[in-house]
Amino acid sequence: MTKRELQDSAKGFIQKDPSKAIEICLEIYENHAEEFNKFDAVNLLQAARKAHKTNIIKLQEIVGKFKEDEIVFSLCGWYIFDNYIKNKSPQQILQFENIIGQYLPLLKQKDVSLNNQYPCPFYLIVSNLWAAHSNNLFNANKIFDYCKIINPDFLSKESSSYTTNEGRDVEQASPYETYFQYYTKACDKLNKAEEALKACNLALSSISEFHYDNDLWFKMRIARAYIKLNNLDLAEKQYLEIINSKAGSSKYFLFKEFSEILFNQKRYEESWEKSLRSAIVLKDVKFCASLLLHQSRILVRLNRINEAKRFAEVIYAGIQEGLWNNSAKYQKLVNYFELKEVTGNAKTLFKKLYSYYKDELYSDSPSSKGEIIFIHKNGRFGKIKCTDESVINFTKNSFNKAHHRIDKFKNAEISFVSDYDYKADPIAENIKIITLKKEDEIIGEIFKGKVQNIVDFGIFIDFDSGKSGLSHISVLESNFKEIYDANDFVKIKIIKKTEKGYSLKILEKL
């Protein structure tokens, strides 16, 4: 058969027998090397994709001869993606990394910045390598190198979304945002401060909508870059901006990093205060060891050495339980206090520190008294009526002790201190229970209620910010359905508490 006949034959086999098509294409390359052209390369790659065949002899060599042709390098990219990336776990992708790496120099990135209807296989391959190298352990060197072969100006800034099996829509970051997410983190880990600073500022100025709190991470990496460049004033300014934001106010490590800056400047009182804010946000004992060590060092500088023993006990317990490795810095603290055993596990000991942290943080703040008048049904926040009749908000984390549920504190008499949240709005903190009002104490009391529903056997009424009860037909007018409507306001008296709620009597319609 002539070369042209072989070429046509190969093309005809691509769909019905791709393995045969591969065989013919390789025969052409072997026997008609001078005549082998880009169309033969395209046939070979199309057949290879169709057959899902790997280890094709001389494929890399053939692609290399036509690597400037867009169709060839695009098809090769999809071939690599199909066989070594698609539906593969991070571990499998890393197993194929050497093979993938042999083809990457032959591929080119496509500009999809203006039209991303057809994705770029080169980006899909590289971005999956980023993800694989950040699974479990972030390999900054590898990720940095792979970022360097991507041109961010060619990436789309449009985010995408998908629907979960539960029917929930999840929005994903754009390729452009994803690139800076990985690149800036790699720069930060590798102490490439100038590059991190430049990239983070570019990301913040060029991305209109952020995902996964990436705007927070970019700002944090700017602050870290300033520290590495010894520009502590700008670093401090940056940290203050972050921790006073909604997202930043809940990140313990931001307060800890800021505390460490202040510590290194010998501003120990300020460092202690920021470490306390870090501690009350941190809930997981597995991440507390470095913070406890840092706090013990602050206390030494403040001549409060004996208090540091409580921190050493948690660290010691965690070492015994295998929560963290026994590094030399931890052992030095344990040896100083000559710890041989402790009472309680690390989680319990750390939890007991919570009240200490709160009291320390607000030790100089004047205390006020009030009554909890409202707790939201989700149990996350509520309102306090102060003695001067003003009302202040609080959250589940505002209490002096950590509580799983706070609905039991409705109507409790409490003490608290006033603080400000990230929006600079007043919020109650360090709440302590003075008197816990029992449910039966409201029996006989009179409240304003709202008709929720009217049924044949009575009227359901909501009252007192979250409570509900029934005014039974036996204590209602015979024509109660004509007198009352849903959403009417009524004055009620609490008769008794039943298994199903409160038994109510309507005194009058308001």
Contacts in CASP RR format, 6 or more apart in sequence:
PFRMAT RR
TARGET T0000
AUTHOR 0000-0000-0000
METHOD contacts of the structure
MODEL  1
MTKRELQDSAKGFIQKDPSKAIEICLEIYENHAEEFNKFDAVNLLQAARK
AHKTNIIKLQEIVGKFKEDEIVFSLCGWYIFDNYIKNKSPQQILQFENII
GQYLPLLKQKDVSLNNQYPCPFYLIVSNLWAAHSNNLFNANKIFDYCKII
NPDFLSKESSSYTTNEGRDVEQASPYETYFQYYTKACDKLNKAEEALKAC
NLALSSISEFHYDNDLWFKMRIARAYIKLNNLDLAEKQYLEIINSKAGSS
KYFLFKEFSEILFNQKRYEESWEKSLRSAIVLKDVKFCASLLLHQSRILV
RLNRINEAKRFAEVIYAGIQEGLWNNSAKYQKLVNYFELKEVTGNAKTLF
KKLYSYYKDELYSDSPSSKGEIIFIHKNGRFGKIKCTDESVINFTKNSFN
KAHHRIDKFKNAEISFVSDYDYKADPIAENIKIITLKKEDEIIGEIFKGK
VQNIVDFGIFIDFDSGKSGLSHISVLESNFKEIYDANDFVKIKIIKKTEK
GYSLKILEKL
1 9 0 8 1.000
3 28 0 8 1.000
3 32 0 8 1.000
3 35 0 8 1.000
6 24 0 8 1.000
6 27 0 8 1.000
6 28 0 8 1.000
6 32 0 8 1.000
7 28 0 8 1.000
7 39 0 8 1.000
7 40 0 8 1.000
7 43 0 8 1.000
9 24 0 8 1.000
10 21 0 8 1.000
10 24 0 8 1.000
10 25 0 8 1.000
10 28 0 8 1.000
10 40 0 8 1.000
10 43 0 8 1.000
10 44 0 8 1.000
10 47 0 8 1.000
11 21 0 8 1.000
11 43 0 8 1.000
12 21 0 8 1.000
13 20 0 8 1.000
13 21 0 8 1.000
13 24 0 8 1.000
13 47 0 8 1.000
14 21 0 8 1.000
14 43 0 8 1.000
14 46 0 8 1.000
14 47 0 8 1.000
14 50 0 8 1.000
15 50 0 8 1.000
18 46 0 8 1.000
18 47 0 8 1.000
18 48 0 8 1.000
18 50 0 8 1.000
18 51 0 8 1.000
18 53 0 8 1.000
19 47 0 8 1.000
19 51 0 8 1.000
19 53 0 8 1.000
21 43 0 8 1.000
21 44 0 8 1.000
21 46 0 8 1.000
21 47 0 8 1.000
21 50 0 8 1.000
22 44 0 8 1.000
22 47 0 8 1.000
22 48 0 8 1.000
22 51 0 8 1.000
22 53 0 8 1.000
22 56 0 8 1.000
25 40 0 8 1.000
25 43 0 8 1.000
25 44 0 8 1.000
25 47 0 8 1.000
26 44 0 8 1.000
26 56 0 8 1.000
26 57 0 8 1.000
26 58 0 8 1.000
28 35 0 8 1.000
28 36 0 8 1.000
28 40 0 8 1.000
29 36 0 8 1.000
29 40 0 8 1.000
29 44 0 8 1.000
29 58 0 8 1.000
29 62 0 8 1.000
36 62 0 8 1.000
36 65 0 8 1.000
38 66 0 8 1.000
38 69 0 8 1.000
38 71 0 8 1.000
38 72 0 8 1.000
41 62 0 8 1.000
41 63 0 8 1.000
41 65 0 8 1.000
41 66 0 8 1.000
41 69 0 8 1.000
41 72 0 8 1.000
42 71 0 8 1.000
42 72 0 8 1.000
42 75 0 8 1.000
44 56 0 8 1.000
44 59 0 8 1.000
44 62 0 8 1.000
45 63 0 8 1.000
45 72 0 8 1.000
45 75 0 8 1.000
45 76 0 8 1.000
45 79 0 8 1.000
46 75 0 8 1.000
48 56 0 8 1.000
48 59 0 8 1.000
48 79 0 8 1.000
49 75 0 8 1.000
49 78 0 8 1.000
49 79 0 8 1.000
49 82 0 8 1.000
52 82 0 8 1.000
52 83 0 8 1.000
54 83 0 8 1.000
54 84 0 8 1.000
54 99 0 8 1.000
60 102 0 8 1.000
60 103 0 8 1.000
60 106 0 8 1.000
63 72 0 8 1.000
63 73 0 8 1.000
63 76 0 8 1.000
63 103 0 8 1.000
63 106 0 8 1.000
64 106 0 8 1.000
66 72 0 8 1.000
66 73 0 8 1.000
67 73 0 8 1.000
67 106 0 8 1.000
67 107 0 8 1.000
67 108 0 8 1.000
70 108 0 8 1.000
70 110 0 8 1.000
73 106 0 8 1.000
73 107 0 8 1.000
73 108 0 8 1.000
74 110 0 8 1.000
74 121 0 8 1.000
76 103 0 8 1.000
76 106 0 8 1.000
76 107 0 8 1.000
77 103 0 8 1.000
77 107 0 8 1.000
77 121 0 8 1.000
77 122 0 8 1.000
77 125 0 8 1.000
78 121 0 8 1.000
80 100 0 8 1.000
80 103 0 8 1.000
80 107 0 8 1.000
80 121 0 8 1.000
80 125 0 8 1.000
81 121 0 8 1.000
81 124 0 8 1.000
81 125 0 8 1.000
84 93 0 8 1.000
84 96 0 8 1.000
84 99 0 8 1.000
84 100 0 8 1.000
84 125 0 8 1.000
85 93 0 8 1.000
85 100 0 8 1.000
85 124 0 8 1.000
85 125 0 8 1.000
85 128 0 8 1.000
88 96 0 8 1.000
88 128 0 8 1.000
90 131 0 8 1.000
90 132 0 8 1.000
90 135 0 8 1.000
91 132 0 8 1.000
91 135 0 8 1.000
93 100 0 8 1.000
93 128 0 8 1.000
93 129 0 8 1.000
93 132 0 8 1.000
94 132 0 8 1.000
94 133 0 8 1.000
97 129 0 8 1.000
97 132 0 8 1.000
100 125 0 8 1.000
100 129 0 8 1.000
104 122 0 8 1.000
104 125 0 8 1.000
104 126 0 8 1.000
104 149 0 8 1.000
107 121 0 8 1.000
107 122 0 8 1.000
107 125 0 8 1.000
108 122 0 8 1.000
109 120 0 8 1.000
109 122 0 8 1.000
109 123 0 8 1.000
109 149 0 8 1.000
109 150 0 8 1.000
109 151 0 8 1.000
109 154 0 8 1.000
110 118 0 8 1.000
110 120 0 8 1.000
110 122 0 8 1.000
110 123 0 8 1.000
110 154 0 8 1.000
111 153 0 8 1.000
111 154 0 8 1.000
112 118 0 8 1.000
112 119 0 8 1.000
112 120 0 8 1.000
112 123 0 8 1.000
112 154 0 8 1.000
112 155 0 8 1.000
112 156 0 8 1.000
112 175 0 8 1.000
113 153 0 8 1.000
113 154 0 8 1.000
113 155 0 8 1.000
113 156 0 8 1.000
113 157 0 8 1.000
113 176 0 8 1.000
116 156 0 8 1.000
116 158 0 8 1.000
116 175 0 8 1.000
120 154 0 8 1.000
123 150 0 8 1.000
123 154 0 8 1.000
123 155 0 8 1.000
123 175 0 8 1.000
126 146 0 8 1.000
126 149 0 8 1.000
126 150 0 8 1.000
127 175 0 8 1.000
127 178 0 8 1.000
127 179 0 8 1.000
129 142 0 8 1.000
129 146 0 8 1.000
130 143 0 8 1.000
130 146 0 8 1.000
130 147 0 8 1.000
130 178 0 8 1.000
130 182 0 8 1.000
133 139 0 8 1.000
133 142 0 8 1.000
133 143 0 8 1.000
133 146 0 8 1.000
134 143 0 8 1.000
134 182 0 8 1.000
138 185 0 8 1.000
138 186 0 8 1.000
138 189 0 8 1.000
140 185 0 8 1.000
140 186 0 8 1.000
140 189 0 8 1.000
140 190 0 8 1.000
141 186 0 8 1.000
141 190 0 8 1.000
143 182 0 8 1.000
143 183 0 8 1.000
143 185 0 8 1.000
143 186 0 8 1.000
144 183 0 8 1.000
144 186 0 8 1.000
144 187 0 8 1.000
144 190 0 8 1.000
144 192 0 8 1.000
147 179 0 8 1.000
147 182 0 8 1.000
147 183 0 8 1.000
147 186 0 8 1.000
150 179 0 8 1.000
152 176 0 8 1.000
152 179 0 8 1.000
152 180 0 8 1.000
152 183 0 8 1.000
155 174 0 8 1.000
155 175 0 8 1.000
155 176 0 8 1.000
155 179 0 8 1.000
156 174 0 8 1.000
156 175 0 8 1.000
156 176 0 8 1.000
157 174 0 8 1.000
157 176 0 8 1.000
157 177 0 8 1.000
157 206 0 8 1.000
157 207 0 8 1.000
157 208 0 8 1.000
158 174 0 8 1.000
159 171 0 8 1.000
159 172 0 8 1.000
159 173 0 8 1.000
159 174 0 8 1.000
159 177 0 8 1.000
159 209 0 8 1.000
159 211 0 8 1.000
160 171 0 8 1.000
160 172 0 8 1.000
160 174 0 8 1.000
161 169 0 8 1.000
161 170 0 8 1.000
161 171 0 8 1.000
161 172 0 8 1.000
162 169 0 8 1.000
162 170 0 8 1.000
162 172 0 8 1.000
163 169 0 8 1.000
163 170 0 8 1.000
164 170 0 8 1.000
171 211 0 8 1.000
172 211 0 8 1.000
173 181 0 8 1.000
173 210 0 8 1.000
173 211 0 8 1.000
173 212 0 8 1.000
173 214 0 8 1.000
174 207 0 8 1.000
176 206 0 8 1.000
176 207 0 8 1.000
177 203 0 8 1.000
177 207 0 8 1.000
177 210 0 8 1.000
177 211 0 8 1.000
177 214 0 8 1.000
180 199 0 8 1.000
180 200 0 8 1.000
180 202 0 8 1.000
180 203 0 8 1.000
180 207 0 8 1.000
180 214 0 8 1.000
180 218 0 8 1.000
181 212 0 8 1.000
181 214 0 8 1.000
181 217 0 8 1.000
183 199 0 8 1.000
184 196 0 8 1.000
184 199 0 8 1.000
184 200 0 8 1.000
184 203 0 8 1.000
184 217 0 8 1.000
184 218 0 8 1.000
184 221 0 8 1.000
185 217 0 8 1.000
185 221 0 8 1.000
186 192 0 8 1.000
187 193 0 8 1.000
187 195 0 8 1.000
187 196 0 8 1.000
187 199 0 8 1.000
187 221 0 8 1.000
188 196 0 8 1.000
188 221 0 8 1.000
188 224 0 8 1.000
188 225 0 8 1.000
191 228 0 8 1.000
193 224 0 8 1.000
193 225 0 8 1.000
193 226 0 8 1.000
193 228 0 8 1.000
193 229 0 8 1.000
194 225 0 8 1.000
194 229 0 8 1.000
196 221 0 8 1.000
196 222 0 8 1.000
196 224 0 8 1.000
196 225 0 8 1.000
197 222 0 8 1.000
197 225 0 8 1.000
197 226 0 8 1.000
197 229 0 8 1.000
200 218 0 8 1.000
200 219 0 8 1.000
200 221 0 8 1.000
200 222 0 8 1.000
200 225 0 8 1.000
201 222 0 8 1.000
203 214 0 8 1.000
203 218 0 8 1.000
204 215 0 8 1.000
204 218 0 8 1.000
204 219 0 8 1.000
207 214 0 8 1.000
207 215 0 8 1.000
213 247 0 8 1.000
215 247 0 8 1.000
216 242 0 8 1.000
216 245 0 8 1.000
216 247 0 8 1.000
216 248 0 8 1.000
216 251 0 8 1.000
219 238 0 8 1.000
219 241 0 8 1.000
219 242 0 8 1.000
220 238 0 8 1.000
220 242 0 8 1.000
220 254 0 8 1.000
220 257 0 8 1.000
222 238 0 8 1.000
223 235 0 8 1.000
223 238 0 8 1.000
223 239 0 8 1.000
223 242 0 8 1.000
223 257 0 8 1.000
224 235 0 8 1.000
224 257 0 8 1.000
226 232 0 8 1.000
226 234 0 8 1.000
226 235 0 8 1.000
226 238 0 8 1.000
227 235 0 8 1.000
227 261 0 8 1.000
232 261 0 8 1.000
232 265 0 8 1.000
235 261 0 8 1.000
236 258 0 8 1.000
236 261 0 8 1.000
236 262 0 8 1.000
239 254 0 8 1.000
239 257 0 8 1.000
239 258 0 8 1.000
239 261 0 8 1.000
240 258 0 8 1.000
242 248 0 8 1.000
242 254 0 8 1.000
243 249 0 8 1.000
243 251 0 8 1.000
243 254 0 8 1.000
243 255 0 8 1.000
243 258 0 8 1.000
243 277 0 8 1.000
244 422 0 8 1.000
245 422 0 8 1.000
246 422 0 8 1.000
246 423 0 8 1.000
248 254 0 8 1.000
248 422 0 8 1.000
249 281 0 8 1.000
249 421 0 8 1.000
249 422 0 8 1.000
250 281 0 8 1.000
251 281 0 8 1.000
252 278 0 8 1.000
252 279 0 8 1.000
252 281 0 8 1.000
252 282 0 8 1.000
252 287 0 8 1.000
252 291 0 8 1.000
253 278 0 8 1.000
254 278 0 8 1.000
255 274 0 8 1.000
255 275 0 8 1.000
255 277 0 8 1.000
255 278 0 8 1.000
255 281 0 8 1.000
256 274 0 8 1.000
256 275 0 8 1.000
256 278 0 8 1.000
256 290 0 8 1.000
256 291 0 8 1.000
256 294 0 8 1.000
258 274 0 8 1.000
259 271 0 8 1.000
259 272 0 8 1.000
259 274 0 8 1.000
259 275 0 8 1.000
259 278 0 8 1.000
259 294 0 8 1.000
259 298 0 8 1.000
260 271 0 8 1.000
260 294 0 8 1.000
262 268 0 8 1.000
262 270 0 8 1.000
262 271 0 8 1.000
262 274 0 8 1.000
263 271 0 8 1.000
263 294 0 8 1.000
263 297 0 8 1.000
263 298 0 8 1.000
263 301 0 8 1.000
266 301 0 8 1.000
268 298 0 8 1.000
268 301 0 8 1.000
268 302 0 8 1.000
269 302 0 8 1.000
271 298 0 8 1.000
272 295 0 8 1.000
272 298 0 8 1.000
272 299 0 8 1.000
272 302 0 8 1.000
272 360 0 8 1.000
273 361 0 8 1.000
275 291 0 8 1.000
275 294 0 8 1.000
275 295 0 8 1.000
275 298 0 8 1.000
276 357 0 8 1.000
276 360 0 8 1.000
276 361 0 8 1.000
277 361 0 8 1.000
278 291 0 8 1.000
279 288 0 8 1.000
279 291 0 8 1.000
279 295 0 8 1.000
279 353 0 8 1.000
279 354 0 8 1.000
279 357 0 8 1.000
280 354 0 8 1.000
280 357 0 8 1.000
280 358 0 8 1.000
280 361 0 8 1.000
280 397 0 8 1.000
282 288 0 8 1.000
282 291 0 8 1.000
283 402 0 8 1.000
285 314 0 8 1.000
285 318 0 8 1.000
285 323 0 8 1.000
285 346 0 8 1.000
285 347 0 8 1.000
285 350 0 8 1.000
285 351 0 8 1.000
286 323 0 8 1.000
286 324 0 8 1.000
288 314 0 8 1.000
288 350 0 8 1.000
289 314 0 8 1.000
289 315 0 8 1.000
289 318 0 8 1.000
289 323 0 8 1.000
289 324 0 8 1.000
289 330 0 8 1.000
292 311 0 8 1.000
292 312 0 8 1.000
292 314 0 8 1.000
292 315 0 8 1.000
293 311 0 8 1.000
293 315 0 8 1.000
293 329 0 8 1.000
293 330 0 8 1.000
293 333 0 8 1.000
295 308 0 8 1.000
295 311 0 8 1.000
296 308 0 8 1.000
296 311 0 8 1.000
296 312 0 8 1.000
296 333 0 8 1.000
299 305 0 8 1.000
299 307 0 8 1.000
299 308 0 8 1.000
299 311 0 8 1.000
300 308 0 8 1.000
308 333 0 8 1.000
308 337 0 8 1.000
309 337 0 8 1.000
310 349 0 8 1.000
310 353 0 8 1.000
310 356 0 8 1.000
311 333 0 8 1.000
311 353 0 8 1.000
312 333 0 8 1.000
312 334 0 8 1.000
312 336 0 8 1.000
312 337 0 8 1.000
312 339 0 8 1.000
313 337 0 8 1.000
313 339 0 8 1.000
313 342 0 8 1.000
313 349 0 8 1.000
314 346 0 8 1.000
314 349 0 8 1.000
314 350 0 8 1.000
314 353 0 8 1.000
315 330 0 8 1.000
315 333 0 8 1.000
315 334 0 8 1.000
316 334 0 8 1.000
316 339 0 8 1.000
316 342 0 8 1.000
317 342 0 8 1.000
317 344 0 8 1.000
317 345 0 8 1.000
317 346 0 8 1.000
317 349 0 8 1.000
318 324 0 8 1.000
318 345 0 8 1.000
318 346 0 8 1.000
319 325 0 8 1.000
319 326 0 8 1.000
319 330 0 8 1.000
319 334 0 8 1.000
321 345 0 8 1.000
321 346 0 8 1.000
323 346 0 8 1.000
324 330 0 8 1.000
342 349 0 8 1.000
351 402 0 8 1.000
354 400 0 8 1.000
354 401 0 8 1.000
354 402 0 8 1.000
355 400 0 8 1.000
355 401 0 8 1.000
358 400 0 8 1.000
358 429 0 8 1.000
358 430 0 8 1.000
359 400 0 8 1.000
359 430 0 8 1.000
361 429 0 8 1.000
361 430 0 8 1.000
362 417 0 8 1.000
362 419 0 8 1.000
362 429 0 8 1.000
362 430 0 8 1.000
365 417 0 8 1.000
365 418 0 8 1.000
365 419 0 8 1.000
365 430 0 8 1.000
366 417 0 8 1.000
367 415 0 8 1.000
367 416 0 8 1.000
367 417 0 8 1.000
368 386 0 8 1.000
368 387 0 8 1.000
368 415 0 8 1.000
368 416 0 8 1.000
368 417 0 8 1.000
368 418 0 8 1.000
369 386 0 8 1.000
369 387 0 8 1.000
369 413 0 8 1.000
369 414 0 8 1.000
369 415 0 8 1.000
369 416 0 8 1.000
369 434 0 8 1.000
370 384 0 8 1.000
370 385 0 8 1.000
370 386 0 8 1.000
370 387 0 8 1.000
370 413 0 8 1.000
370 414 0 8 1.000
370 415 0 8 1.000
370 416 0 8 1.000
371 384 0 8 1.000
371 385 0 8 1.000
371 411 0 8 1.000
371 412 0 8 1.000
371 413 0 8 1.000
371 414 0 8 1.000
372 382 0 8 1.000
372 383 0 8 1.000
372 384 0 8 1.000
372 394 0 8 1.000
372 409 0 8 1.000
372 410 0 8 1.000
372 411 0 8 1.000
372 412 0 8 1.000
372 414 0 8 1.000
373 383 0 8 1.000
373 384 0 8 1.000
373 385 0 8 1.000
373 391 0 8 1.000
373 411 0 8 1.000
373 465 0 8 1.000
374 382 0 8 1.000
374 383 0 8 1.000
374 410 0 8 1.000
374 465 0 8 1.000
374 466 0 8 1.000
375 381 0 8 1.000
375 382 0 8 1.000
375 406 0 8 1.000
375 407 0 8 1.000
375 409 0 8 1.000
375 410 0 8 1.000
375 465 0 8 1.000
375 466 0 8 1.000
376 382 0 8 1.000
377 466 0 8 1.000
379 396 0 8 1.000
379 405 0 8 1.000
379 406 0 8 1.000
379 407 0 8 1.000
380 395 0 8 1.000
380 396 0 8 1.000
381 393 0 8 1.000
381 394 0 8 1.000
381 395 0 8 1.000
381 396 0 8 1.000
382 393 0 8 1.000
382 394 0 8 1.000
382 395 0 8 1.000
383 391 0 8 1.000
383 392 0 8 1.000
383 393 0 8 1.000
383 394 0 8 1.000
384 391 0 8 1.000
384 392 0 8 1.000
384 393 0 8 1.000
384 394 0 8 1.000
384 414 0 8 1.000
384 416 0 8 1.000
384 428 0 8 1.000
384 431 0 8 1.000
385 391 0 8 1.000
386 392 0 8 1.000
392 416 0 8 1.000
392 418 0 8 1.000
392 426 0 8 1.000
392 427 0 8 1.000
392 428 0 8 1.000
393 425 0 8 1.000
393 426 0 8 1.000
393 427 0 8 1.000
393 428 0 8 1.000
394 416 0 8 1.000
394 427 0 8 1.000
394 428 0 8 1.000
394 429 0 8 1.000
394 431 0 8 1.000
395 427 0 8 1.000
396 403 0 8 1.000
396 406 0 8 1.000
398 416 0 8 1.000
398 427 0 8 1.000
398 428 0 8 1.000
398 429 0 8 1.000
398 430 0 8 1.000
398 431 0 8 1.000
399 406 0 8 1.000
399 430 0 8 1.000
399 431 0 8 1.000
399 432 0 8 1.000
400 430 0 8 1.000
400 431 0 8 1.000
400 432 0 8 1.000
403 409 0 8 1.000
408 436 0 8 1.000
409 433 0 8 1.000
409 436 0 8 1.000
410 437 0 8 1.000
410 465 0 8 1.000
411 437 0 8 1.000
411 441 0 8 1.000
411 442 0 8 1.000
412 433 0 8 1.000
412 434 0 8 1.000
412 435 0 8 1.000
412 436 0 8 1.000
412 437 0 8 1.000
413 433 0 8 1.000
413 434 0 8 1.000
413 435 0 8 1.000
413 437 0 8 1.000
414 431 0 8 1.000
414 432 0 8 1.000
414 433 0 8 1.000
414 434 0 8 1.000
415 431 0 8 1.000
415 432 0 8 1.000
415 434 0 8 1.000
416 428 0 8 1.000
416 429 0 8 1.000
416 430 0 8 1.000
416 431 0 8 1.000
416 432 0 8 1.000
417 428 0 8 1.000
417 429 0 8 1.000
417 430 0 8 1.000
418 426 0 8 1.000
418 427 0 8 1.000
418 428 0 8 1.000
418 429 0 8 1.000
419 426 0 8 1.000
419 427 0 8 1.000
419 428 0 8 1.000
419 429 0 8 1.000
420 426 0 8 1.000
420 427 0 8 1.000
421 427 0 8 1.000
439 497 0 8 1.000
440 497 0 8 1.000
442 464 0 8 1.000
442 494 0 8 1.000
443 494 0 8 1.000
443 495 0 8 1.000
443 496 0 8 1.000
443 497 0 8 1.000
444 493 0 8 1.000
444 494 0 8 1.000
444 495 0 8 1.000
445 493 0 8 1.000
445 494 0 8 1.000
446 491 0 8 1.000
446 492 0 8 1.000
446 493 0 8 1.000
446 494 0 8 1.000
446 507 0 8 1.000
447 463 0 8 1.000
447 464 0 8 1.000
447 491 0 8 1.000
447 492 0 8 1.000
447 494 0 8 1.000
448 463 0 8 1.000
448 489 0 8 1.000
448 490 0 8 1.000
448 491 0 8 1.000
448 492 0 8 1.000
448 510 0 8 1.000
449 461 0 8 1.000
449 462 0 8 1.000
449 463 0 8 1.000
449 464 0 8 1.000
449 489 0 8 1.000
449 490 0 8 1.000
449 491 0 8 1.000
449 492 0 8 1.000
450 461 0 8 1.000
450 462 0 8 1.000
450 463 0 8 1.000
450 487 0 8 1.000
450 488 0 8 1.000
450 489 0 8 1.000
450 490 0 8 1.000
451 459 0 8 1.000
451 460 0 8 1.000
451 461 0 8 1.000
451 484 0 8 1.000
451 485 0 8 1.000
451 486 0 8 1.000
451 487 0 8 1.000
451 488 0 8 1.000
451 489 0 8 1.000
451 490 0 8 1.000
452 460 0 8 1.000
452 461 0 8 1.000
452 462 0 8 1.000
452 468 0 8 1.000
452 486 0 8 1.000
453 459 0 8 1.000
453 460 0 8 1.000
453 486 0 8 1.000
454 460 0 8 1.000
454 480 0 8 1.000
454 481 0 8 1.000
454 484 0 8 1.000
454 485 0 8 1.000
454 486 0 8 1.000
456 473 0 8 1.000
457 472 0 8 1.000
457 473 0 8 1.000
458 470 0 8 1.000
458 471 0 8 1.000
458 472 0 8 1.000
458 473 0 8 1.000
458 476 0 8 1.000
458 480 0 8 1.000
459 470 0 8 1.000
459 471 0 8 1.000
459 476 0 8 1.000
459 480 0 8 1.000
459 484 0 8 1.000
459 506 0 8 1.000
460 468 0 8 1.000
460 469 0 8 1.000
460 470 0 8 1.000
461 468 0 8 1.000
461 469 0 8 1.000
461 470 0 8 1.000
461 471 0 8 1.000
461 490 0 8 1.000
461 492 0 8 1.000
461 504 0 8 1.000
461 506 0 8 1.000
462 468 0 8 1.000
462 469 0 8 1.000
463 469 0 8 1.000
463 492 0 8 1.000
463 504 0 8 1.000
467 502 0 8 1.000
468 501 0 8 1.000
468 502 0 8 1.000
469 501 0 8 1.000
469 502 0 8 1.000
469 503 0 8 1.000
469 504 0 8 1.000
470 500 0 8 1.000
470 501 0 8 1.000
470 502 0 8 1.000
470 503 0 8 1.000
470 504 0 8 1.000
471 492 0 8 1.000
471 503 0 8 1.000
471 504 0 8 1.000
471 505 0 8 1.000
471 506 0 8 1.000
472 503 0 8 1.000
473 480 0 8 1.000
475 495 0 8 1.000
475 505 0 8 1.000
475 506 0 8 1.000
476 506 0 8 1.000
477 483 0 8 1.000
483 509 0 8 1.000
484 490 0 8 1.000
484 506 0 8 1.000
484 509 0 8 1.000
488 509 0 8 1.000
488 510 0 8 1.000
489 509 0 8 1.000
489 510 0 8 1.000
490 506 0 8 1.000
490 507 0 8 1.000
490 508 0 8 1.000
490 509 0 8 1.000
490 510 0 8 1.000
491 506 0 8 1.000
491 507 0 8 1.000
491 508 0 8 1.000
491 509 0 8 1.000
491 510 0 8 1.000
492 504 0 8 1.000
492 505 0 8 1.000
492 506 0 8 1.000
492 507 0 8 1.000
493 504 0 8 1.000
493 505 0 8 1.000
493 507 0 8 1.000
494 502 0 8 1.000
494 503 0 8 1.000
494 504 0 8 1.000
495 502 0 8 1.000
495 503 0 8 1.000
495 504 0 8 1.000
495 505 0 8 1.000
496 502 0 8 1.000
496 503 0 8 1.000
497 503 0 8 1.000
END
